[in-house]
Amino acid sequence: MSGKLYIVPTPIGNLGDITYRAVSVLKAVKKILAEDTRTTRVLLNHYEISTPCESFHTHNEHHKLTKYITELKEGAHIAQVSDAGTPAVSDPGYLLCREAISQGIDIEVLPGATAFLPALIKSGFALHKFTFEGFLPQKKGRQTKLQEWANYDDTLVFYESPHKLLRTLIALRDLCELHRRVSVSREITKKFEETVNGTLTEVVTHFENRAPKGEFVVVLEGVKYANSQVENMDAE
């Protein structure tokens, strides 16, 4: 009888954000597959979880995939975590899930922490429809993607690193209309959590005067909503 694969979200900063159920699962499974065992061990030690932890990440998942699928098919219960947030969402995890499904192995995905939802809500933008883009392409296709976003109707959210944030915001400012707004959140749930809201020009000026530090989530107001706001102001 096959075992079960558990996909377990972990806190994105504040260790108190893990669920009771997640702690229970991590204590009960045979082993935990971690993106970085050193990072995960901090969480496990905090909650006195002694389950063995093994490395499973982007650079070794193809090599180790068969091993873990075999263990699952033989009845093992295994949990997969990422360094922070939900595995498979801009993090490793997709490959193991896909192969488990193809092999008829039961998968249980626990709800939990993710960075982009708090950032979306803190933006104050229309959220009846939005698009999550993960990370921008490193090089090829980056400019094309930014041009696409400049004309996107609905709210859009993506992740950006501190050393690329200002360059990305400047590119969007130059591509978008002047009234287009953006919301940039950093270090969500952590001690220095901060959200900067304003037009692209205002937010660019903010980060030109204050070097970006931390992990960033960027929420770009959709063209449709931005234009409707301007029309309402003109009507008044």
C-alpha positions as CSV (number, residue, x, y, z in Angstrom):
1,M,0.0,0.0,0.0
2,S,1.4,3.4,-1.0
3,G,2.3,6.0,1.6
4,K,1.4,9.7,1.4
5,L,3.2,12.9,0.4
6,Y,2.5,15.9,2.5
7,I,3.1,19.4,1.1
8,V,3.6,21.5,4.2
9,P,3.9,25.3,4.2
10,T,6.4,26.9,6.6
11,P,6.5,30.5,8.1
12,I,7.8,33.2,5.8
13,G,9.4,35.0,8.7
14,N,7.5,34.8,12.0
15,L,7.8,31.2,13.4
16,G,4.5,31.6,15.1
17,D,2.7,31.5,11.7
18,I,3.0,27.7,11.4
19,T,-0.3,25.8,11.9
20,Y,-1.0,23.2,14.6
21,R,-1.7,20.7,11.9
22,A,1.6,21.4,10.1
23,V,3.5,20.7,13.4
24,S,1.6,17.5,13.9
25,V,2.3,16.3,10.4
26,L,6.0,17.1,10.6
27,K,6.3,15.2,13.9
28,A,4.4,12.1,12.5
29,V,6.0,11.5,9.0
30,K,9.0,9.3,8.4
31,K,11.2,12.1,7.0
32,I,11.1,15.7,5.9
33,L,12.4,16.8,2.5
34,A,13.8,20.4,2.9
35,E,15.1,23.0,0.4
36,D,17.9,23.8,2.9
37,T,18.2,21.5,5.9
38,R,19.9,24.2,8.0
39,T,17.0,26.7,7.6
40,T,14.4,24.0,8.2
41,R,16.3,22.7,11.3
42,V,15.8,26.1,13.0
43,L,12.0,25.7,12.7
44,L,12.1,22.0,13.7
45,N,14.2,22.8,16.8
46,H,11.8,25.6,17.8
47,Y,8.9,23.2,17.8
48,E,10.9,20.2,19.2
49,I,10.4,18.2,16.0
50,S,13.0,15.4,15.8
51,T,12.0,13.9,12.4
52,P,14.9,13.2,10.1
53,C,15.5,15.9,7.5
54,E,17.0,15.4,4.1
55,S,18.1,17.9,1.4
56,F,15.7,18.1,-1.7
57,H,16.0,21.2,-3.8
58,T,16.2,22.5,-7.4
59,H,19.8,21.2,-8.0
60,N,19.3,17.6,-6.8
61,E,15.6,16.9,-7.2
62,H,16.0,15.0,-10.6
63,H,18.7,12.9,-9.0
64,K,16.7,12.0,-5.9
65,L,13.2,11.8,-7.3
66,T,13.2,8.1,-8.0
67,K,14.4,7.3,-4.5
68,Y,11.6,9.2,-2.8
69,I,8.9,7.9,-5.1
70,T,10.0,4.4,-4.4
71,E,9.8,5.0,-0.6
72,L,6.4,6.5,-1.0
73,K,5.2,3.5,-3.0
74,E,6.5,1.2,-0.3
75,G,4.3,2.9,2.3
76,A,6.4,5.8,3.7
77,H,4.8,9.0,4.7
78,I,7.0,12.0,3.7
79,A,6.6,15.7,4.1
80,Q,8.1,18.3,1.8
81,V,8.8,21.9,2.9
82,S,10.6,24.9,1.4
83,D,12.7,27.4,3.2
84,A,9.7,29.7,3.6
85,G,6.1,29.6,2.4
86,T,4.4,26.9,0.3
87,P,6.4,24.4,-1.7
88,A,5.9,24.5,-5.5
89,V,4.8,28.2,-5.5
90,S,8.0,29.8,-6.8
91,D,9.8,27.1,-4.9
92,P,10.8,23.5,-5.4
93,G,8.0,21.0,-5.1
94,Y,6.3,20.7,-8.4
95,L,8.4,17.9,-9.8
96,L,7.8,15.5,-6.8
97,C,4.0,16.3,-6.8
98,R,3.7,15.6,-10.5
99,E,5.5,12.3,-10.3
100,A,3.5,11.2,-7.2
101,I,0.3,11.9,-9.0
102,S,1.4,9.9,-12.1
103,Q,2.3,7.0,-9.8
104,G,-1.1,7.1,-8.0
105,I,0.4,8.2,-4.7
106,D,-1.9,10.1,-2.3
107,I,-1.0,13.8,-1.8
108,E,-2.2,16.1,1.0
109,V,-1.5,19.8,0.7
110,L,-1.8,21.8,3.9
111,P,-2.8,25.5,3.8
112,G,-0.5,28.0,5.2
113,A,1.8,31.0,4.9
114,T,2.6,32.7,1.6
115,A,4.0,36.1,0.9
116,F,1.9,37.4,-2.0
117,L,-1.5,37.4,-0.3
118,P,-0.7,39.8,2.5
119,A,1.0,42.1,0.0
120,L,-2.0,42.0,-2.2
121,I,-4.3,43.0,0.6
122,K,-2.0,45.7,1.9
123,S,-1.9,47.3,-1.6
124,G,-5.6,48.4,-1.4
125,F,-6.0,47.6,-5.1
126,A,-8.9,45.8,-6.7
127,L,-8.6,42.1,-6.0
128,H,-11.6,40.5,-7.6
129,K,-9.2,39.4,-10.3
130,F,-5.4,39.3,-10.1
131,T,-2.4,37.5,-11.7
132,F,0.5,36.0,-9.7
133,E,3.7,36.0,-11.8
134,G,6.3,34.6,-9.4
135,F,9.8,36.0,-10.4
136,L,10.6,37.9,-13.5
137,P,12.9,36.1,-16.0
138,Q,16.5,36.7,-15.2
139,K,17.5,37.9,-18.6
140,K,15.8,36.6,-21.7
141,G,12.3,37.8,-22.0
142,R,12.5,40.2,-19.1
143,Q,11.8,43.4,-21.1
144,T,9.1,41.7,-23.0
145,K,7.4,40.7,-19.8
146,L,7.6,44.2,-18.4
147,Q,6.0,45.6,-21.6
148,E,3.2,43.1,-21.3
149,W,2.6,44.1,-17.7
150,A,2.5,47.8,-18.6
151,N,-0.7,47.1,-20.5
152,Y,-2.2,44.5,-18.2
153,D,-5.8,45.2,-17.2
154,D,-6.0,43.6,-13.8
155,T,-3.9,43.7,-10.6
156,L,-0.6,41.9,-10.9
157,V,1.8,40.6,-8.2
158,F,5.3,39.3,-8.4
159,Y,8.5,38.7,-6.3
160,E,11.7,40.7,-6.8
161,S,15.2,40.6,-5.3
162,P,16.6,43.7,-3.5
163,H,19.4,44.2,-6.1
164,K,16.9,44.2,-9.0
165,L,14.0,46.0,-7.4
166,L,14.9,49.6,-8.4
167,R,15.8,48.7,-11.9
168,T,12.4,46.9,-12.3
169,L,10.5,49.8,-10.9
170,I,12.2,52.3,-13.1
171,A,11.5,50.2,-16.2
172,L,7.8,50.0,-15.2
173,R,7.7,53.7,-14.5
174,D,9.0,54.4,-18.0
175,L,6.6,52.0,-19.6
176,C,3.4,52.9,-17.7
177,E,1.2,56.0,-17.6
178,L,2.1,58.5,-14.9
179,H,-0.9,57.8,-12.7
180,R,-0.3,54.0,-12.4
181,R,0.2,52.9,-8.8
182,V,2.3,50.3,-7.2
183,S,2.6,48.8,-3.7
184,V,5.9,47.3,-2.6
185,S,6.1,45.2,0.6
186,R,9.2,43.8,2.2
187,E,10.0,41.4,5.0
188,I,6.4,40.4,5.5
189,T,5.7,39.0,9.0
190,K,9.3,40.0,10.1
191,K,10.5,42.7,12.5
192,F,11.2,45.3,9.7
193,E,8.1,44.7,7.7
194,E,7.2,47.7,5.5
195,T,4.9,48.6,2.7
196,V,5.4,51.5,0.4
197,N,2.3,52.6,-1.7
198,G,2.2,55.3,-4.3
199,T,2.5,56.1,-8.0
200,L,5.5,54.4,-9.8
201,T,7.3,57.7,-9.8
202,E,6.8,58.2,-6.0
203,V,7.9,54.7,-5.2
204,V,11.0,54.9,-7.4
205,T,12.0,58.1,-5.6
206,H,11.5,56.4,-2.3
207,F,13.9,53.6,-3.2
208,E,16.4,55.9,-4.9
209,N,16.8,57.6,-1.5
210,R,16.6,54.4,0.5
211,A,18.5,51.3,-0.7
212,P,16.2,48.2,-1.0
213,K,16.9,45.6,1.7
214,G,15.1,42.3,2.3
215,E,12.7,40.2,0.3
216,F,10.2,42.1,-1.8
217,V,6.6,41.5,-3.1
218,V,5.5,44.0,-5.8
219,V,1.8,44.6,-6.6
220,L,1.1,46.6,-9.8
221,E,-2.3,48.3,-10.2
222,G,-4.1,47.1,-13.3
223,V,-4.6,49.5,-16.2
224,K,-8.4,49.1,-16.1
225,Y,-8.7,50.0,-12.4
226,A,-6.1,52.8,-12.7
227,N,-7.9,54.5,-15.5
228,S,-11.3,54.2,-13.8
229,Q,-9.8,56.0,-10.8
230,V,-8.7,58.8,-13.0
231,E,-12.1,59.0,-14.7
232,N,-13.8,59.2,-11.3
233,M,-11.5,62.0,-10.2
234,D,-12.2,63.9,-13.5
235,A,-15.9,63.5,-13.0
236,E,-15.7,65.1,-9.6
